[in-house]
């Protein structure tokens, strides 16, 4: 009995001593954390935007977060070498949560996923998944914890501008198509009213207070076992209301307000896009197509410039913006048939003046050496593209700009049509196959414009094709027999070939439109002496 009492006494003493030690260690830890915070030795303060997981790890692990993050970093590099990419994503997310203020780590991990990991896959869908992972790591985690870090905005903008926007990745068209589908699902019929989306309330409570007869809407939803929250989840899944519900909402006058409210929140909460800033960018630079990556690059560069320190070099923001605007001018308007199954872009000539102003403002602010060469190329492209869209007066205006800015450049002194044709044939280099390809290319583009009902552009493109054909014909007419053998087929035959090529290549919806635009296509048959020549390329 005495032995048992002694054992209990010893156990109680150990518990008391243990509790005392824990209290002492806790006090010491608090004092150490206070000293670290005052002296800025380590980051122990919970971040302002930190979610519960980050707050917990900051408090619970204290200074040991760095050690855990270092171990995870080494582990993630090993995962990459072993090809365990999905495990690497989770480790990357944990690292960012453990050390959210280490922006270099987040930037590297996002770049690694979007560039290095993605190219290990041949399937475009798998590649796109990894590009998205890089975007989400920056946009949905690193920037949430560090909204004032301008470098993260630049890294995010670069993925849109370079990885998705350019053509260096073999899967770039797939990336563009998926981005266009996502944004189209969010905003609905394009283009949306950005100002109206910006004016929408941010919370469900504010929405209820803004609508008439909120109790009627509540009852209508309850009859279908729904509320605003459940309906929003269904709306984000489908991108629209079911037909029956849509009709009921429309009858009561709720459909359009509810759609705008959900779409506005979707943009803000999932894609971190502020409709008011989109409207501001459109007002400044022209109506960008927000289904395409160039607009998103401009958006994130604008956000980055807003938070950048005054001492920070600002030319990188200006360069990202005007380079993305240039890309948007050349290929920044999405054309599609009834759905996005067929994806094609054309120049966005509506923003030409905005880009011109951006170039001049950048040149004035940062010096002409930053943009001068690019500005000349832009003016040349503007003349050619505007002419190809049938905007001859605007093309003449930019040709005149070229003459004033570069008076010693001989090409700017030529008449408009001659200038355009000579710019277009520069790359032909005397090769018949290239000349044939150029003619066919413009004829196929003309067919595309015709299918979309853009008759003016279709006519302008056909005029360019015929002009190139005539220029090649004149350059070879006086040649020897070898030169004569390099003549192109008759223009009428090339036109027929281009229509047939368009019908082979176009997606079914576009093909149907072209048949309606050219009803006599069924009679487009080659005579025996009009068979395609081997020098022609597709």
ZADOGU-690781 format. One record per residue (C-alpha): residue in one letter; residue number from 1; x, y, z. Coordinates in Angstrom, 2 decimals. Example, Ala and Ser with C-alpha at 12.3 -4.5 7.8 and 13.67 -1.06 7.14 Angstrom:
> a:1:12.30:-4.50:7.80 .
> s:2:13.67:-1.06:7.14 .
// end
This chain:
> x:1:0.00:0.00:0.00 .
> x:2:2.81:2.37:0.99 .
> x:3:4.67:1.47:-2.20 .
> x:4:1.59:2.33:-4.30 .
> x:5:1.17:5.68:-2.50 .
> x:6:4.82:6.46:-3.12 .
> x:7:4.41:5.67:-6.83 .
> x:8:1.38:7.96:-7.09 .
> x:9:3.28:10.70:-5.25 .
> x:10:6.25:10.37:-7.65 .
> x:11:3.89:10.44:-10.67 .
> x:12:2.14:13.57:-9.39 .
> x:13:5.50:15.23:-8.79 .
> x:14:6.59:14.42:-12.36 .
> x:15:3.35:15.86:-13.72 .
> x:16:3.73:19.03:-11.64 .
> x:17:7.35:19.44:-12.66 .
> x:18:6.46:18.74:-16.31 .
> x:19:3.66:21.32:-16.28 .
> x:20:6.01:23.80:-14.64 .
> x:21:8.64:23.20:-17.28 .
> x:22:6.04:23.64:-20.05 .
> x:23:4.87:26.93:-18.54 .
> x:24:8.48:28.08:-18.23 .
> x:25:9.26:27.08:-21.82 .
> x:26:6.10:28.82:-23.00 .
> x:27:7.12:32.02:-21.24 .
> x:28:10.63:31.78:-22.66 .
> x:29:9.22:31.08:-26.15 .
> x:30:6.94:34.12:-25.92 .
> x:31:9.86:36.26:-24.81 .
> x:32:12.05:34.92:-27.62 .
> x:33:9.32:35.56:-30.19 .
> x:34:8.90:39.09:-28.84 .
> x:35:12.64:39.71:-29.18 .
> x:36:12.68:38.23:-32.71 .
> x:37:9.76:40.45:-33.72 .
> x:38:11.24:43.59:-32.22 .
> x:39:14.66:43.00:-33.72 .
> x:40:13.17:41.62:-36.98 .
> x:41:15.32:38.50:-36.66 .
> x:42:12.65:36.13:-38.01 .
> x:43:9.11:36.31:-39.33 .
> x:44:6.88:35.17:-36.45 .
> x:45:4.02:37.61:-36.95 .
> x:46:0.88:36.17:-38.55 .
> x:47:0.33:37.67:-41.99 .
> x:48:-2.53:40.08:-42.51 .
> x:49:-4.13:38.01:-45.31 .
> x:50:-3.20:34.62:-43.91 .
> x:51:-5.83:31.85:-44.00 .
> x:52:-6.28:29.63:-40.91 .
> x:53:-3.73:27.06:-42.14 .
> x:54:-0.99:29.67:-42.48 .
> x:55:-1.90:31.32:-39.18 .
> x:56:-1.72:27.95:-37.43 .
> x:57:1.66:26.98:-38.85 .
> x:58:3.07:30.43:-38.07 .
> x:59:2.08:30.23:-34.41 .
> x:60:2.56:26.49:-33.84 .
> x:61:5.92:26.06:-35.55 .
> x:62:7.39:29.50:-34.94 .
> x:63:10.98:29.69:-36.11 .
> x:64:10.94:26.00:-37.04 .
> x:65:8.79:26.78:-40.08 .
> x:66:11.95:27.60:-42.00 .
> x:67:13.52:24.23:-41.25 .
> x:68:10.38:22.37:-42.35 .
> x:69:10.13:24.49:-45.49 .
> x:70:13.80:23.83:-46.30 .
> x:71:13.24:20.10:-45.96 .
> x:72:10.15:20.26:-48.17 .
> x:73:12.11:22.30:-50.72 .
> x:74:14.82:19.62:-50.95 .
> x:75:12.13:16.97:-51.10 .
> x:76:10.33:18.75:-53.95 .
> x:77:13.53:18.90:-56.02 .
> x:78:13.98:15.17:-55.51 .
> x:79:10.34:14.60:-56.53 .
> x:80:11.00:16.47:-59.77 .
> x:81:14.05:14.32:-60.55 .
> x:82:11.99:11.19:-59.90 .
> x:83:9.14:12.44:-62.09 .
> x:84:6.68:12.58:-59.19 .
> x:85:5.12:15.79:-60.41 .
> x:86:1.75:15.62:-58.67 .
> x:87:3.41:15.12:-55.29 .
> x:88:5.62:18.11:-56.11 .
> x:89:2.56:20.35:-56.51 .
> x:90:1.38:19.58:-53.00 .
> x:91:4.84:20.16:-51.58 .
> x:92:5.03:23.50:-53.41 .
> x:93:1.71:24.56:-51.88 .
> x:94:2.92:23.59:-48.40 .
> x:95:6.17:25.51:-48.86 .
> x:96:4.27:28.65:-49.81 .
> x:97:1.98:28.21:-46.78 .
> x:98:4.92:27.66:-44.41 .
> x:99:6.97:30.57:-45.76 .
> x:100:4.45:32.79:-47.54 .
> x:101:6.73:35.82:-47.54 .
> x:102:9.50:34.06:-49.47 .
> x:103:8.33:35.27:-52.86 .
> x:104:11.41:33.94:-54.67 .
> x:105:10.38:30.39:-53.80 .
> x:106:6.83:30.91:-55.04 .
> x:107:8.06:32.54:-58.26 .
> x:108:10.49:29.70:-58.95 .
> x:109:7.96:26.95:-58.23 .
> x:110:5.33:28.57:-60.48 .
> x:111:7.83:29.06:-63.30 .
> x:112:9.09:25.48:-62.88 .
> x:113:5.58:24.04:-63.15 .
> x:114:4.50:26.18:-66.11 .
> x:115:7.70:25.78:-68.11 .
> x:116:9.89:22.85:-67.04 .
> x:117:7.33:20.34:-65.81 .
> x:118:4.70:21.02:-68.47 .
> x:119:7.02:20.18:-71.38 .
> x:120:7.64:16.71:-69.96 .
> x:121:4.19:15.78:-71.27 .
> x:122:3.18:15.39:-74.91 .
> x:123:-0.57:15.57:-74.30 .
> x:124:-1.74:19.23:-74.55 .
> x:125:-4.31:18.68:-71.80 .
> x:126:-1.62:17.50:-69.39 .
> x:127:0.60:20.42:-70.33 .
> x:128:-2.20:22.89:-69.79 .
> x:129:-2.86:21.39:-66.35 .
> x:130:0.68:22.27:-65.29 .
> x:131:0.56:25.76:-66.76 .
> x:132:-2.60:26.29:-64.72 .
> x:133:-0.84:25.01:-61.57 .
> x:134:1.81:27.68:-61.98 .
> x:135:-0.81:30.39:-62.46 .
> x:136:-2.84:29.21:-59.46 .
> x:137:0.20:29.05:-57.17 .
> x:138:0.96:32.71:-57.89 .
> x:139:-2.57:34.05:-58.19 .
> x:140:-4.44:32.05:-55.53 .
> x:141:-1.74:31.62:-52.90 .
> x:142:1.41:33.72:-53.15 .
> x:143:-0.39:36.95:-54.12 .
> x:144:-3.12:36.40:-51.54 .
> x:145:-0.45:36.35:-48.82 .
> x:146:1.72:39.03:-50.47 .
> x:147:-0.53:41.47:-52.36 .
> x:148:2.16:44.13:-52.29 .
> x:149:4.92:42.09:-53.96 .
> x:150:5.24:43.47:-57.48 .
> x:151:7.52:40.68:-58.67 .
> x:152:4.74:38.13:-58.30 .
> x:153:2.48:40.19:-60.58 .
> x:154:5.24:40.31:-63.18 .
> x:155:5.78:36.55:-63.01 .
> x:156:2.06:35.96:-63.45 .
> x:157:1.82:38.41:-66.35 .
> x:158:4.82:36.76:-68.00 .
> x:159:3.10:33.35:-68.06 .
> x:160:0.14:34.90:-69.89 .
> x:161:2.28:37.00:-72.22 .
> x:162:4.97:34.48:-73.08 .
> x:163:3.91:30.91:-72.25 .
> x:164:0.29:31.20:-73.41 .
> x:165:0.40:34.25:-75.67 .
> x:166:3.36:33.39:-77.90 .
> x:167:3.87:30.36:-80.14 .
> x:168:7.03:28.79:-78.67 .
> x:169:5.17:25.94:-76.97 .
> x:170:3.70:23.39:-79.39 .
> x:171:0.51:23.35:-77.35 .
> x:172:0.01:27.13:-77.37 .
> x:173:-3.21:26.96:-79.41 .
> x:174:-4.67:24.51:-76.90 .
> x:175:-3.75:26.85:-74.02 .
> x:176:-5.42:29.79:-75.76 .
> x:177:-8.53:27.75:-76.49 .
> x:178:-8.87:26.57:-72.88 .
> x:179:-8.40:30.08:-71.53 .
> x:180:-11.03:31.40:-73.96 .
> x:181:-13.47:28.69:-72.88 .
> x:182:-12.95:29.43:-69.20 .
> x:183:-13.49:33.17:-69.54 .
> x:184:-16.47:32.68:-71.87 .
> x:185:-18.08:30.40:-69.29 .
> x:186:-17.59:33.03:-66.60 .
> x:187:-18.81:36.12:-68.45 .
> x:188:-21.41:34.51:-70.73 .
> x:189:-22.23:36.27:-73.99 .
> x:190:-19.22:38.22:-75.16 .
> x:191:-18.50:41.07:-74.74 .
> x:192:-20.06:41.61:-71.32 .
> x:193:-20.92:44.97:-69.77 .
> x:194:-17.81:45.41:-67.64 .
> x:195:-19.13:48.57:-65.97 .
> x:196:-22.30:46.74:-64.91 .
> x:197:-20.26:43.83:-63.52 .
> x:198:-18.08:46.30:-61.62 .
> x:199:-21.15:47.90:-60.02 .
> x:200:-22.49:44.61:-58.66 .
> x:201:-22.50:44.14:-54.85 .
> x:202:-19.81:41.93:-53.35 .
> x:203:-21.91:40.00:-50.80 .
> x:204:-25.17:38.08:-50.84 .
> x:205:-26.54:40.32:-48.10 .
> x:206:-25.88:43.42:-50.19 .
> x:207:-27.47:41.73:-53.21 .
> x:208:-30.66:40.95:-51.25 .
> x:209:-30.82:44.55:-50.08 .
> x:210:-30.48:45.81:-53.67 .
> x:211:-33.24:43.77:-55.30 .
> x:212:-36.96:44.26:-55.13 .
> x:213:-39.09:41.66:-53.33 .
> x:214:-36.21:39.58:-51.90 .
> x:215:-38.70:37.33:-50.10 .
> x:216:-40.21:36.33:-53.44 .
> x:217:-36.79:35.24:-54.70 .
> x:218:-36.14:33.36:-51.47 .
> x:219:-39.44:31.50:-51.79 .
> x:220:-38.83:30.73:-55.49 .
> x:221:-35.47:29.14:-54.61 .
> x:222:-36.75:27.29:-51.55 .
> x:223:-39.39:25.59:-53.69 .
> x:224:-36.47:24.00:-55.56 .
> x:225:-34.48:23.23:-52.39 .
> x:226:-32.07:26.06:-53.23 .
> x:227:-30.70:29.21:-51.71 .
> x:228:-28.33:31.86:-53.08 .
> x:229:-25.25:29.90:-52.00 .
> x:230:-26.35:26.54:-53.45 .
> x:231:-27.49:28.19:-56.66 .
> x:232:-24.15:29.96:-57.04 .
> x:233:-22.31:26.62:-56.85 .
> x:234:-24.58:25.16:-59.54 .
> x:235:-24.15:28.29:-61.66 .
> x:236:-20.35:28.04:-61.53 .
> x:237:-20.52:24.40:-62.48 .
> x:238:-22.77:24.90:-65.52 .
> x:239:-22.08:28.52:-66.42 .
> x:240:-25.84:29.15:-66.67 .
> x:241:-29.19:28.44:-65.02 .
> x:242:-31.24:25.44:-66.06 .
> x:243:-33.89:26.28:-68.67 .
> x:244:-36.81:25.85:-66.32 .
> x:245:-35.24:27.88:-63.49 .
> x:246:-34.04:30.54:-65.94 .
> x:247:-37.60:31.03:-67.19 .
> x:248:-38.98:31.28:-63.65 .
> x:249:-36.32:33.81:-62.68 .
> x:250:-36.96:35.79:-65.85 .
> x:251:-40.69:35.93:-65.21 .
> x:252:-40.04:37.47:-61.79 .
> x:253:-37.33:39.84:-63.08 .
> x:254:-34.45:38.16:-61.22 .
> x:255:-32.55:36.39:-64.00 .
> x:256:-30.34:39.22:-65.31 .
> x:257:-29.51:40.76:-61.88 .
> x:258:-28.67:37.34:-60.45 .
> x:259:-26.52:36.41:-63.45 .
> x:260:-24.52:39.66:-63.23 .
> x:261:-24.08:39.20:-59.48 .
> x:262:-22.79:35.64:-59.83 .
> x:263:-20.54:36.46:-62.79 .
> x:264:-19.01:39.43:-61.00 .
> x:265:-18.25:37.34:-57.90 .
> x:266:-16.89:34.52:-60.09 .
> x:267:-14.42:36.89:-61.72 .
> x:268:-13.31:38.34:-58.40 .
> x:269:-13.17:35.21:-56.26 .
> x:270:-11.84:32.59:-58.68 .
> x:271:-9.86:34.54:-61.29 .
> x:272:-8.95:37.52:-59.05 .
> x:273:-10.05:39.88:-61.83 .
> x:274:-11.57:43.21:-60.85 .
> x:275:-14.24:44.23:-63.39 .
> x:276:-13.69:47.91:-62.56 .
> x:277:-9.99:47.64:-63.46 .
> x:278:-10.87:45.76:-66.67 .
> x:279:-13.23:48.60:-67.59 .
> x:280:-10.48:51.12:-66.82 .
> x:281:-7.95:49.25:-68.98 .
> x:282:-10.45:49.04:-71.83 .
> x:283:-11.06:52.77:-71.53 .
> x:284:-7.34:53.51:-71.69 .
> x:285:-6.13:51.02:-74.30 .
> x:286:-9.24:50.16:-76.28 .
> x:287:-11.55:47.17:-76.17 .
> x:288:-9.22:44.26:-75.48 .
> x:289:-10.51:40.72:-75.91 .
> x:290:-10.41:39.27:-72.41 .
> x:291:-10.79:35.74:-73.69 .
> x:292:-7.19:35.98:-74.93 .
> x:293:-3.94:35.97:-72.92 .
> x:294:-2.64:39.38:-74.03 .
> x:295:-5.38:41.18:-72.09 .
> x:296:-4.52:39.22:-68.95 .
> x:297:-0.84:40.11:-69.29 .
> x:298:-1.81:43.80:-69.47 .
> x:299:-4.04:43.35:-66.42 .
> x:300:-1.38:41.80:-64.17 .
> x:301:1.27:44.24:-65.35 .
> x:302:-1.09:47.08:-64.44 .
> x:303:-1.68:45.56:-61.00 .
> x:304:2.06:45.15:-60.50 .
> x:305:2.80:48.73:-61.49 .
> x:306:0.23:49.94:-58.95 .
> x:307:2.05:48.31:-56.01 .
> x:308:5.65:48.71:-57.20 .
> x:309:7.96:50.92:-55.14 .
> x:310:8.92:54.24:-56.67 .
> x:311:12.56:53.20:-56.56 .
> x:312:11.82:50.04:-58.52 .
> x:313:12.74:50.06:-62.19 .
> x:314:9.44:50.65:-63.97 .
> x:315:10.43:49.99:-67.57 .
> x:316:9.57:46.29:-67.19 .
> x:317:5.91:47.17:-66.59 .
> x:318:5.78:49.52:-69.55 .
> x:319:7.51:46.93:-71.72 .
> x:320:5.13:44.13:-70.72 .
> x:321:2.12:46.34:-71.37 .
> x:322:3.09:47.66:-74.80 .
> x:323:4.49:44.32:-75.97 .
> x:324:1.24:42.63:-74.97 .
> x:325:-0.74:45.38:-76.69 .
> x:326:1.31:44.80:-79.84 .
> x:327:0.46:41.10:-79.70 .
> x:328:-3.19:42.02:-79.14 .
> x:329:-3.11:44.25:-82.22 .
> x:330:-1.68:41.48:-84.41 .
> x:331:-3.72:38.55:-83.04 .
> x:332:-5.95:39.93:-80.34 .
> x:333:-9.50:39.40:-81.57 .
> x:334:-11.11:36.00:-81.20 .
> x:335:-13.40:34.91:-84.00 .
> x:336:-15.47:31.77:-83.62 .
> x:337:-18.52:30.12:-85.06 .
> x:338:-21.48:29.11:-82.91 .
> x:339:-19.14:27.65:-80.30 .
> x:340:-15.47:27.70:-79.41 .
> x:341:-14.90:24.30:-80.99 .
> x:342:-13.27:26.27:-83.78 .
> x:343:-10.65:28.74:-82.58 .
> x:344:-9.15:31.48:-84.67 .
> x:345:-7.74:34.93:-83.95 .
> x:346:-7.38:37.97:-86.16 .
> x:347:-5.85:41.43:-85.60 .
> x:348:-7.71:43.77:-83.26 .
> x:349:-7.55:46.99:-85.26 .
> x:350:-9.76:48.83:-82.75 .
> x:351:-6.80:49.31:-80.40 .
> x:352:-4.28:50.65:-82.93 .
> x:353:-4.45:54.27:-81.70 .
> x:354:-4.23:53.20:-78.04 .
> x:355:-1.05:51.23:-78.80 .
> x:356:0.39:54.19:-80.66 .
> x:357:-0.22:56.40:-77.61 .
> x:358:1.31:53.79:-75.29 .
> x:359:4.46:53.71:-77.42 .
> x:360:4.80:57.49:-77.45 .
> x:361:4.12:57.82:-73.71 .
> x:362:6.68:55.11:-72.90 .
> x:363:9.22:56.75:-75.19 .
> x:364:8.67:60.14:-73.55 .
> x:365:8.87:58.75:-70.02 .
> x:366:11.71:56.24:-70.29 .
> x:367:13.64:57.30:-73.38 .
> x:368:13.33:56.39:-77.01 .
> x:369:15.92:53.61:-76.85 .
> x:370:13.41:51.49:-74.90 .
> x:371:10.76:51.28:-77.62 .
> x:372:12.06:52.99:-80.76 .
> x:373:12.83:49.86:-82.78 .
> x:374:9.59:48.24:-81.74 .
> x:375:7.67:51.39:-82.60 .
> x:376:8.89:51.36:-86.19 .
> x:377:7.89:47.71:-86.59 .
> x:378:4.50:48.55:-85.11 .
> x:379:3.91:51.37:-87.61 .
> x:380:4.81:49.06:-90.52 .
> x:381:2.51:46.34:-89.21 .
> x:382:-0.26:48.90:-88.64 .
> x:383:-0.15:50.03:-92.27 .
> x:384:-0.26:46.46:-93.60 .
> x:385:-2.91:45.16:-91.19 .
> x:386:-5.19:48.19:-91.52 .
> x:387:-4.99:47.92:-95.30 .
> x:388:-5.81:44.20:-95.13 .
> x:389:-8.95:45.10:-93.18 .
> x:390:-10.04:47.57:-95.84 .
> x:391:-9.30:50.57:-93.58 .
> x:392:-7.36:52.45:-96.27 .
> x:393:-7.72:55.92:-94.76 .
> x:394:-6.38:54.71:-91.41 .
> x:395:-3.57:52.86:-93.20 .
> x:396:-2.65:56.10:-95.01 .
> x:397:-2.58:57.89:-91.65 .
> x:398:-0.01:55.44:-90.27 .
> x:399:2.01:55.48:-93.47 .
> x:400:2.22:59.25:-93.04 .
> x:401:3.41:58.73:-89.45 .
> x:402:6.19:56.54:-90.81 .
> x:403:7.22:59.20:-93.31 .
> x:404:7.43:61.86:-90.58 .
> x:405:9.22:59.72:-88.00 .
> x:406:11.70:58.07:-90.42 .
> x:407:12.06:60.45:-93.40 .
> x:408:15.17:58.65:-94.67 .
> x:409:13.48:55.24:-94.96 .
> x:410:12.79:54.71:-98.66 .
> x:411:9.91:52.26:-98.21 .
> x:412:7.75:54.84:-96.43 .
> x:413:7.97:57.11:-99.50 .
> x:414:6.09:54.63:-101.70 .
> x:415:2.33:54.74:-102.44 .
> x:416:0.14:52.83:-99.99 .
> x:417:-0.68:49.72:-102.03 .
> x:418:2.88:49.35:-103.28 .
> x:419:4.21:49.73:-99.72 .
> x:420:1.88:47.01:-98.44 .
> x:421:2.62:44.57:-101.27 .
> x:422:6.39:45.01:-100.95 .
> x:423:6.22:44.40:-97.20 .
> x:424:4.21:41.24:-97.81 .
> x:425:6.55:39.80:-100.43 .
> x:426:9.78:40.52:-98.53 .
> x:427:10.00:36.94:-97.27 .
> x:428:9.31:35.27:-100.61 .
> x:429:13.01:35.42:-101.61 .
> x:430:12.38:34.54:-105.25 .
> x:431:10.92:31.11:-104.45 .
> x:432:7.82:30.05:-106.32 .
> x:433:6.56:27.85:-103.46 .
> x:434:6.66:30.79:-101.04 .
> x:435:4.88:33.08:-103.50 .
> x:436:2.20:30.45:-104.04 .
> x:437:1.81:29.93:-100.30 .
> x:438:1.45:33.70:-99.74 .
> x:439:-1.30:33.98:-102.36 .
> x:440:-3.15:30.96:-101.02 .
> x:441:-2.78:32.15:-97.43 .
> x:442:-4.51:35.46:-98.14 .
> x:443:-7.18:33.76:-100.21 .
> x:444:-7.94:31.31:-97.39 .
> x:445:-8.08:34.21:-94.93 .
> x:446:-10.46:35.90:-97.34 .
> x:447:-12.67:32.80:-97.27 .
> x:448:-12.62:32.90:-93.48 .
> x:449:-13.67:36.56:-93.40 .
> x:450:-16.37:35.77:-95.95 .
> x:451:-17.68:32.95:-93.76 .
> x:452:-17.96:35.32:-90.81 .
> x:453:-19.79:37.91:-92.91 .
> x:454:-16.93:40.43:-92.91 .
> x:455:-17.26:41.30:-96.59 .
> x:456:-15.00:44.36:-96.46 .
> x:457:-12.08:42.42:-95.00 .
> x:458:-12.71:39.49:-97.38 .
> x:459:-12.46:41.88:-100.32 .
> x:460:-9.30:43.55:-98.97 .
> x:461:-7.58:40.18:-98.41 .
> x:462:-8.47:38.97:-101.89 .
> x:463:-7.09:42.22:-103.28 .
> x:464:-3.78:41.54:-101.48 .
> x:465:-3.66:37.98:-102.82 .
> x:466:-4.22:39.19:-106.37 .
> x:467:-1.66:41.96:-105.89 .
> x:468:1.01:39.48:-104.80 .
> x:469:0.14:37.23:-107.75 .
> x:470:0.42:40.15:-110.20 .
> x:471:3.71:41.33:-108.69 .
> x:472:5.21:37.85:-109.03 .
> x:473:3.90:37.57:-112.59 .
> x:474:5.50:40.88:-113.63 .
> x:475:8.81:39.96:-112.02 .
> x:476:8.97:36.68:-113.99 .
> x:477:7.43:37.69:-117.32 .
> x:478:10.67:38.97:-118.86 .
> x:479:12.82:36.12:-117.57 .
> x:480:14.40:33.21:-119.38 .
> x:481:12.73:29.84:-119.73 .
> x:482:13.84:28.76:-116.23 .
> x:483:12.24:31.86:-114.83 .
> x:484:9.12:31.24:-116.84 .
> x:485:8.83:27.78:-115.30 .
> x:486:8.60:29.51:-111.91 .
> x:487:5.38:31.25:-112.85 .
> x:488:2.37:30.75:-110.61 .
> x:489:-0.78:28.96:-111.81 .
> x:490:-3.52:31.20:-113.22 .
> x:491:-5.09:33.34:-110.50 .
> x:492:-8.57:31.95:-111.11 .
> x:493:-7.28:28.42:-110.57 .
> x:494:-5.46:29.46:-107.35 .
> x:495:-8.67:31.00:-106.09 .
> x:496:-10.54:27.75:-106.65 .
> x:497:-7.78:25.83:-104.92 .
> x:498:-7.94:28.17:-101.92 .
> x:499:-11.70:27.71:-101.58 .
> x:500:-11.30:23.94:-101.69 .
> x:501:-8.47:24.14:-99.15 .
> x:502:-10.65:26.24:-96.85 .
> x:503:-13.47:23.71:-97.11 .
> x:504:-11.04:20.94:-96.17 .
> x:505:-9.54:22.78:-93.20 .
> x:506:-12.43:24.69:-91.68 .
> x:507:-14.43:23.22:-88.83 .
> x:508:-18.01:22.15:-89.71 .
> x:509:-19.74:25.33:-88.43 .
> x:510:-17.41:27.57:-90.42 .
> x:511:-17.60:25.30:-93.45 .
> x:512:-21.39:25.59:-93.40 .
> x:513:-21.15:29.37:-93.34 .
> x:514:-18.73:29.40:-96.25 .
> x:515:-21.03:27.22:-98.35 .
> x:516:-23.82:29.74:-97.79 .
> x:517:-21.49:32.61:-98.72 .
> x:518:-20.29:30.82:-101.89 .
> x:519:-23.31:28.83:-103.10 .
> x:520:-21.61:28.13:-106.43 .
> x:521:-18.82:26.21:-104.64 .
> x:522:-20.28:22.86:-105.75 .
> x:523:-19.45:23.90:-109.33 .
> x:524:-15.82:24.69:-108.40 .
> x:525:-14.26:21.76:-110.20 .
> x:526:-10.89:21.62:-111.88 .
> x:527:-10.66:21.17:-115.58 .
> x:528:-8.12:18.56:-116.67 .
> x:529:-5.57:21.27:-117.42 .
> x:530:-6.12:22.93:-114.02 .
> x:531:-4.76:20.27:-111.69 .
> x:532:-2.82:21.64:-108.70 .
> x:533:0.89:22.09:-109.36 .
> x:534:3.45:20.42:-107.16 .
> x:535:5.06:23.72:-106.23 .
> x:536:1.94:24.88:-104.41 .
> x:537:2.01:24.47:-100.64 .
> x:538:-0.72:24.25:-98.11 .
// end
